[in-house]
Amino acid sequence: MSSRWWLLLFLAALVLLMGAGFSLLGRFSLRPGAPVAAAEVDAGACPRRDELPAAVLPGEEDAAALVVAEKGVQLSIDGTPVPQGLTAPVRLKAGERAIFAQASGDELRLTLRVDPFRPVLLHAVVDPKVGLSLVFLGGWCASCPGAEGAPALGTTAATEPTDALLRAAAGALCKSDWRTAHEALSAVPPAQRRSVTYARLGAAVMQSTRQSSVARALLQASGDARIRALMAQHAALGDAEDQAMGALAVRRWNLLTERYARLVELAPEAPGPVAAASARFGELSNGFQAASEQHRVVDQVEAVEAAGETIAVLVKGLRAARPADCALQERISRAF
């Protein structure tokens, strides 16, 4: 029997047991035969009465990343060098990652925010006239000040040659200074904005200010076969990441369901908190089942998060029901 059907049968059984009343809860145990210890009241402080459940499967949230350093560029992530020309996807841990690139005397530093299961594209290139540039998609610039959205690249009077303006923009982006880069690119005459370099720098400004769709449009319009091929490969990673996220959601849901079943065994000790949580968990069970059948990954993840919150509320209620009963507090901790 597949793990999916096992999950559905397990959830159905759990809901039926809830409806049958608390007298049946003692029979539903993932640890058959485990006796319910007699309550032992300790008037002193219980060391675990404030402890809450930890997140299930922590540290398993990462993202696929397509990281490409072209010839002449030294690129590293969190201090780990990236081989030049690498095109096979790698995995990046979710959170803030330190990006460092170096080429022809230029140095680029960027703190990239990686979201779980959101594919990332990093493409570093050095131009002999303009210098170092980095295209990044999928992640967010955590080191960019005031990254709340920049206006469109307008038109201002050019005071310098185009190459100098592009060079100024590239240098500013090496320091995560998207505002200075925006000003320089806005001064480039419209007739000279068809270059791949302009598109790359403009896309970096837009992505730095969380305007992914504009960044992608600039890159697609550039006509650069290399970057367009990388973008297609990056987009294909999205489907695989959705599957990985859905699989992790199922694993987390199974573990949360098991944790919940162990906690409801304590219903005779504190029936009120368990009764309040049962209805909510039943709703979430139905929602997670429907989302799994219809491959709605985002809804699966939301149901898992809500289930974790429901369990945390249940634990708080169980602990508050008999705060001086240290034996019960210990049994609650063992349940999760």
N, C-alpha and C positions, 0 to 999 in steps of 0.2 A: 504494500500500500504506500502511495507516495506521501511525502511529508506534508503536502498541501491537504490531502484528505485526512491525514492524521490530525492536523490542526483543526479542521472543521468539525470532526467528530469530537475532539477534545472540548472545543468551545460549546458545542451543543450539549454535551454531557454536563458541563459546568453550569450552564444556564438552567437546565432541568433540575439540578441539585439545589440551586438557589431557590427556585420556585417551590420545591418540596418542603422547605422550612429548615430552620437551623438544626433540627434534630438529626438531619441526614448529613450534615457537614462533617461530622466526625468520621463517617465512612469514606469520605472522598479525600484521600490522602496520597500524595506522591511518595510518601514514606510509609507504606502499609505497616500496621502494627505498632506504630510509634505511640506510646501511651501519653496521655495528657497529664503532665505533672501537676501535683497538688499545689495550690497557691501558697506561697511562703511570703508573709508580710514582713518587711524590714522597715522600721521607722526611720532609718537613716537614709542618706541620699543614695540613689541608685546610679551607678556610673554610666549606664547606657540609656537613661530615660530621655535624652535629647538626641540620640543617634537616629539618623534617617537613612533609607536605602540609598546605596550608591547607584549610579547609572549602570545599566547593563551593557556589556561589551564595550567599555570605554576604549578609546584609542584605535578603533577600527574604521574611523571615518577618514578617508583620504580621497584623492582625486587623481584621475589620469592626467598626465601632462605630456605634451609634445614640445620638447625643448631642443632647439636647433641653434647652434653657434656656427656661423659660416666662417670661411677661411679668414684667418687673421684676428679672430675674436677669442678671447679667453673668457669663459662664462662659468660661474659657480653658483650653487644654491646651498645656502647655509654652510658655506665653506667647502662643499664637495664639488670638485671640478666636473664639468660636463664635456665629454669627448666632442671634438669638432665633427660636424656633419651627422651627428646622431639623429636618427629619425624615428627610432622605435619608442613608443610611449613608455614613460616611467610613472611611478606613483609618488605623489607628494602628500605629506600629512596636512590635514586641515589646520588652519591657523595662519599666523604670519610667518612668511618665509623671506629670508634675506637674499636678494638677488645682487650679484656683483658681476660686472662685465668690464673688460679692459681691452683696448685696441689702439695702436698708434698714439700712445700717450694719453688717450682719453680714458676716464674711469666713470662708470655708471653704477649708481647704487639705488636700489629700489626695494622697499618693503612691500611684498605682495601678500595680500589677504586671499587665502585659498579656502573656498567653501567646500564642504563635503560633497563628493560625487559631481562636482561641477568641473568639466574638463578645462584645462589651461593650455594655452599656446604661448610659447616664448620663442621669438625669432630675433637673434642678434646679428647685425650686419655692420660692417665698417665701410664707409664711402670715402674715397681718397680726397674729395673736395669738402665734404661736410663733416665727416667723422663718424662716431659711433651712434647707432640708433637701435632701439629695442621695440619691437611690436609685441604687445601682450594682450591676450584676449582670455576671457573666462574668469580671471582674477581681478581683484580691486587693489588700487594703489593706497596702501595704508600710510605711506610716508608723504602723500601729496596734501598740502595744507588746503583746507576749505574746498575739498573735492565734492561739491554739491551740484556741479553742472556748470559748464562754460557756455557762453553764447556761441553762435555759429561763427566760423572763421570769416570775419567781415573784410572790408577793403579800406585800408588807410594809405595815406601817401607814403610811398617808398622813399626812404632816406639813404639806403645802402643798396649795393648790388644784391641780386637774388641769392647768390652763393653765400654771401656774408649773412644774410637774414636766415637762411637755412642752417648755417653753421651756428648762429646764435640760438636758434630754436633747439638744435640738437644738444648744445652745451647746457641749456637750461633744463632740458628733460633728463640729462644725466644726474641732475640734482633734485629731481622730482618737482621742479619749478614750472608747472604747467602755465602759469599766468604769463611769465616772460616769453615762453615758447608761443603762446597764443598771440601775443602782441607782434612777435617777429613774423609769424606765419600770416597774420592778417595784412602785413605790409607787402607781402609778395604779390606782384601784379597778377591779375586773373589769367592772363595769357601764358604765364609761366608756372601755373599750378598743376600742370598735367604730368609732372615727373613722378616717378615712383618714390623718390626721396620725400617730396612734399606730402604724398599720400601717407607714407609711413609715419612721418612726424605729426601730421594732422590726426591720424588715427591714435597715436600715443596720447595726444592732448585729450581727445574725446574719451578714450578709455580711462584716462587718469581722473576724469570727472564723471565716471559712471554712465557714459553715453555709448553703450556697446553697439547699438544698431547703427549709429552714425559712423563709428570707427570701422565697422565691417563694410559699410557702404563705400567709404573712402578707399579701403584696400581692394575691394572687388572692382572698383572703377579704375584702379591704377593700371590694369593690364599686365601686372607682373605675374608671370606663370608660376614662379616659385612660391610666392606668398599665397596665391589662389589655391595651389595644390595643397599647401599646408593647412589652409583654412578648411578645405574639403575633408581632409583627414581629421582635423580637429572636430568638425561637426559630426563625423561618423562615430567619434568616441562618445558622443552624448547618449546614443541608444544603449551602448554597453554599460555606461554609468548608471542609467535608469534601471537596468536589470540588476546591477550590483546593489544599488540602493534598495530595491524591492526585496532582494534576497536577505539583506541585513535587517530590514524591517520585520520580515517573517521570523528570523532568528530571535530578534529582540522581543517580538510579541510572544513567542513561545516561552521565553524565559520569564517575562513579566507575568504571563498566565500561571506558570508554575509557582512563582513567588506569591501571587495573589491567592492561589489555592492553599498554600501553607498558612497564610495569614488568616484566612476565613476559618481555619480550624480553631482559632481562638475565640469564636463567636460566643460560646457560653461565658467567657470571662468579660466580654464587653460587647453585647449584642447590638447596641445602638450604632456605633461606628461601622460595624460590618453591614448592618441593614442599609445604612445610607450609601455605602460604597457599592452594594450589590446592583442596584438599579443602574447606576452610572456605568459600571463595568459591563453590564449586559448590553447597554446601548452601544458602547464602544466595540464590543465583540461583533455585533451585527454590522456596524460600520466598517470594521476592519475586514470582515468576511466579504462584504460587497466590494470594497475597494480592491481586494486581492483578486476576486473573480473578474473584475473589469480592468485590471492592470492600471489602476489609478495610484501611482507610486506616491505622489504628494499626499494623498488622503491616507495612505497606509502609514506614512511617517507621522502625520498629524495624530492619527489614532494611537500610535505607540507613545508619542509624547504625552497625550492626554491620559493614557493608561498609567504612565509613570507618575504623573501628578496625582491621579486618583489614589494610587497606592501610597504615595507620600502623605496625603490627607488621612487615609485610613490608619497609617502607622501613628500619626500624631494623635488621632482619636483613641486608638488602643492604648497608647502610652499615657494619655491624659486621664483615661478612665480609672486607672489604678497606679498612680505615679510612685507610690511607696512600696509597691509589690515588686521587689527586685527579681524574684523568680520569673514573674510574668515579663518584666522588661527584658530579661535574658532570653526568654523564649521568643519574644518578638524579634530580637536581633538575630537569633538563629534562623528565623523564618525567611529572612532576606539576605 
